Every structure is written in structure tokens, then in C-alpha cells.
Amino acid sequence: MPRHLPVASNTERSQKLLQKLVARPLFGKSVLGQPVKWVSPIVEDQLAEYNDADFLGRLAITTSRTALKEFWPRGGPHWDGLGIADDGTAILVEAKAYIEEMDSDSCKASPASLAKIQSALGATALHMGAKPKGDLTRSFYQMTNRLAHLYFLHHLNRIPAELWLVCFCNHPDASIRTTKEEWLGAIRLLNSHLGLRSGAKLMNRVRHVFVDSGTLELV
């Protein structure tokens, strides 16, 4: 199974912090109320991360209604973390250490792939009742493609799934230090730009998880 191995680095940002976080036995239960078996990134698997059909394989998911290749082209989201809850819920994780990481690059797909992506993002927005203020392939694209994959699993394939947005707070590096309050403000702005109203479909499957960078405790 193709995997993405972490690049050696002396800096401790979201990737290394998440690796430490999922290694804590009670982390998943403290968020979900039930144990979570993490399948990426874990030491036993060289801290590898997954995307495309490989992330489905890692979660032991078989899609019987809509195939991933019909919904999204190759080169899809590269998941920071993947887990399986005791009740079978698939956990998809995107982690950030500071707000600027939310301002992701726009989609750089080929014309043929871009058409498929636009169709998927449009279907997701329609289902959620969203009224975005910009092009979903350009503004906050990393967030929009994660939401699309949640839609693919939970709605199109009826597979219980959640998207966890792990926001690390109070980083020791003052240049990127972000408080929980600052994260909440950034999330409000993001949701406003994407046209996501309170109570929008699928948002009950999205969790914002705030973690202290030093203690790795929930805040």
C-alpha cells in the first residue's frame, strides 16, 4: 500500500504534535466518548499518512454505493490522521498549528480533473445548503475538499464518518502562537466565507478539537 512518510524536521508543528497526540491512549475517548483505534499516523506504520483509495484501505472501508474514482480524481486529500471508533465510525483528521495554515493553496488539477472536483464540491455545497462567497476550488480549498470527502463517505456511501479539525493552541513559538479564542474567530470567518449556516447538514459530523501544544490536553 503506497504511503507518505514524514520528512525529518527539527520543528515541532502540527504533524509532530498530532503524532504525539494520537499516541496518547485516552485522546480519542476524551473527544468522542468511546475508544478510537488510530491507524495513521502510528509508530508501527512508520508514522505514514494516506490519501486516495489508500486511506479507504487503511480504514478498512469498502464503498458499495459510489466509488471514490467516480467522485474524485487521483491526488486527493492527504489525511493528517485516520482512526476507527469502537462503533465503526471513520475518523478523518486535519490538524493545524496556526491560523495561516488554513489559508491553503488553490486547486491545481488538470482541466479534466478540475471538472470532476468542481462537480463534487458543488454537490457537497448543495447538500449542506451552503452559499459560498467564492470559488470552492480556490478559497480555503483544503477545507472544502475535506468536507467533500466527508460527504462522500457519510452521505453518498452511508458510512458513519466524522471530520476532526484539530487546532493546536498556545504553541511555544510566539510567531505562530494561537489561542483557542483566536481559532474560534478564524473558524467563524471560514464558515462565513463558505456560506455555512448554523445547523447546516454534515456540520454535526465536524468536530473542532482544541489541544494545548505543550500539555496535549484538550482546552
Secondary structure, DSSP 8 states (H G I E B T S, - for coil): ---B-----S---HHHHHHHHHTSTTHHHHHHSS-EEEEES-GGGTT-BEEHHHHHHHTT---SSS-HHHHS-SS--EESEEEEETT--EEEEEEESSGGGGS-------HHHHHHHHHHHHHHHHHHT---SS-TTTTTHHHHHHHHHHIIIIIIS---EEEEEEEEES-SSTTT---HHHHHHHHHHHHHHHT--TT-TTGGGEEEEEEETTT--B-
